[in-house]
Structures are given as C-alpha cells and as structure tokens.
Amino acid sequence: MRVDDRLMTIKLVIGGFTLNTISAYAPQAGLDEEVKRRFWEDLDEMVRGIPHNEKLFIGEDFNDHIGAASGGYDDVYGGFGFGDRNGGGTSLLDFARAFDLVIANSSLPKKREYLVTFRSSVAETQLDYLLCRKYDRGLCTDCKVIPRKLRERYQGSQRVTLMVTKETGGGMERCKEMWKPRKQRI
C-alpha cells in the first residue's frame, strides 16, 4: 500500500508468519523541516500499526548518515558503518531505539565497496539502511550494496538475504528469501 511519494508498505503472509516491508525515502537535508517532521510522523504511524508478532523490515534511502562509530547507540547500531554521523543519522538511530529496532546492515562487516551507497565526484556516503526488530536480527544473514554506475554518479541498490525457518509437519524447514528494497531508475 502506497502511503505517499516517500512511504510504501507491503504485507506478505509466508508459511506461518507475516512479513511487513516498508520502503522509505526520507527528505534530503536541505528540505523544509516541516517535510521532515511529516515524514517521521507518517513512518511512526505505519510502524505503530504493525503488530509486534509480525516481522518488520524497513529499508531504502534515509538520506542520513549514521557514521562509522556507535556513539552511544550500541543497542541499535552494530558498529559497521561508514563516514560521519549527521543530525538526520541521530534521528534515525533515535527512531530505531524508540521502536526496538536495529540497523541490520550495521551489524554485518563489509568491505568499503559494499557500504558506500552513493558516490559522486566530491563525496562517498552511506544513505541506505535496513531496519528490523531486534529479535529478528538473526534472520538477516547478509546485506550489501550492489554497485552500479549511473552516468557520472554511483548509486547502489541493496540486497538483503533473509533466512526464514518455518514449521512443517515433520519438523523445521529452512527457506532463503531475497529482498531487494530499491529498483534503480535511470
């Protein structure tokens, strides 16, 4: 269900569980504070509407920098990031803490080339993140940027690998699900 130009949610029932994915595109740093406030309020409302017994993954371009150091956010940040934190990154970390989420791709060690999600002639940044509930962190076994050249800029998609276990009549069966939270637009 598309909420607006910045937020969309999809609910999937897979086996015996429900998986909610939210695709988010946060306002850029230079936009009006009212636009940013409205984005965070809408995302807050979406997350509150998802029952705690359902799986939740939020991914996409948050236009924020969480930085390379946890800086007091060890409960939501795994320590594997890139660059310096900005105010928007602090807002993202506070949001994760408020909803008992973790930034899954900060929990997985990666080479620099798999961390940078945007590169131009003047900067390299990590703007794209995957958030999930703390108790579902173990489902995310891999999360990395898939580099792609777009004209003079470099902007990568993320690919997430989830390992999902479901009960079957004779025991447990492992399923591997792939989720690519963003399509490239040329």
N, C-alpha and C positions, 0 to 999 in steps of 0.2 A: 504494500500500500504506500503510495507516494503521499507524503505529508505536505511538502513544498519543494522548491528547487534545491534545497540543501539536505533534506532528510527523506529517507525511504526505508520501509521495513518489510521484511518477508518472513513469514512463519511457515516452517516445514514440519510435518509430522513424519518422522523416520523411525520405523520399528516401534518401540515403546516409549519414545521421548519426543519432545517438541523442541525444535531449534529455531530461535529467533535471530535474524541478522538485521542489523541496522547499518545502512550506508549513509555516511555523514560527510558533508563538505562544509567545513567551518569557514566563517568570514575571514578574509585576509586582514593582516594587521592594520592597514590603513583605512579600513571601513569604519563607518559610524558606530559608536558604542551601543546605540540602540539596536542595530542589526545584530551585533554580537550577543547582547543580552537576550534578545528574542530567540536566537539560535540555541543558546544554552538552556533557556526555559522550555523550548519545544523538545529538545533532546531529553531533558529531565523528565518531562511528562511522558514521553514514549517509554523510557526505562521503567518508570514507576508503574506503568500499565502492564508490564510483563511479570507474570507470577514467578516467585522465587524457585519453584520446582522445575521451571523451563530453562533450557540452555539459552545463553545470550552471548552474541558476538557483535561487537561494534567495530566497523572498520572504515578506512578511507582516508581522506585528506583533511587533517585537523588544522592545517596551516599554523601549527605551533611547534616550538622546539622544546623537547623535554630535556635535552642535553645528555652529556656522557656520564654525569655523576648523579647518584640518587638524591643527594642533598636533603635528607630528612624524609624521603618518601620510600624508604626500603620496603614498606608494606605493599606498595603498588608498582614499584619500579624494580626491575630485575638487575639493573646495573650495566646493561649492554645497550648503549645508545651512541649518539653522535652529536658533536658540536656543543653549543652553549644553550642553556635554558633561557627562555624569554617569559614575559608575563602570561602569554597565552599557554605556554607549556605548564606553568604553575596552575592555571585554571583547569587544564586537562587532568593534571595529577590530583587536584582537589576534587574534581568530578569523580574520578576513579575511586578515590578514597570514600567519598560520600555514598557510593553505591556498592561498595565492597567488590570492586573490580580490580583487575591487574592489567598492565600493558604487556600483553603476551610477547610481542616481538622484542621487548626489552629484557626478556628472561632467557633468550637464546643467543649464545655467542655466534657472531657472524663476522666475516671479513668486511672491511670498509665498503667494498663494491656492492655488498648486499644490504648495507644500511642506508646508503645515500638514496633518497627517493626523488630528489630534484637536483639537477646540476645545470648551471649556466656558465657563461664565460667569467662571471665575477663571484660565484658562490656555489657551495655544495651544502645541501641541507637534508635533514630527515624530517618530513612533514606527515608521513602516513604511518598510522599505528593501528594495531588490532587490540581491542579491549575485550576481556571476557570475565566472567565471575571467577573469584579466587578459587572456588572449589572445582572449577572446570579447567584450570590452568594446565593440568596434566593431559588434557585432550589435544592440546596444540603441540604437536611434535616437531613442527618446522614452520618458519615464517621468514620469508626473504623477499627482497626486491628482485624482480626480473628486469634487468636493464634493457632499455630500448632508446635508440636515437630518434629524436623527433626534430627535424630541421637542425637548428643550431643548439637546441636545448636537449637536455637529457631528462627524461621523466620516466620513472619506472613503475610498473604495476607490482602489486604484492601478490604472493602466492602463499596460501596457508594450507598446511596439511593437518588434518584432524584425525585422530584415532578414536573411533567410537566403538564401544563394546555393547552388544545387545544380548539379551537373554533369548535362547532358543529352547525348544523342547528338551534337547539333550545336553544343555549346558550353556556356555558362553561362546559367542562368535565375534570375531573382530572385523570391523569394517573400516575401510580407509576412505575418507571423504576429502575432496579437494574443494577449496573455496577461493575464488579469485575476486576480491571485493571491488575491483575497478576495471572498467574497459578503457582502453586508450582511445582518445579522439584525435583525429589528425585533421 
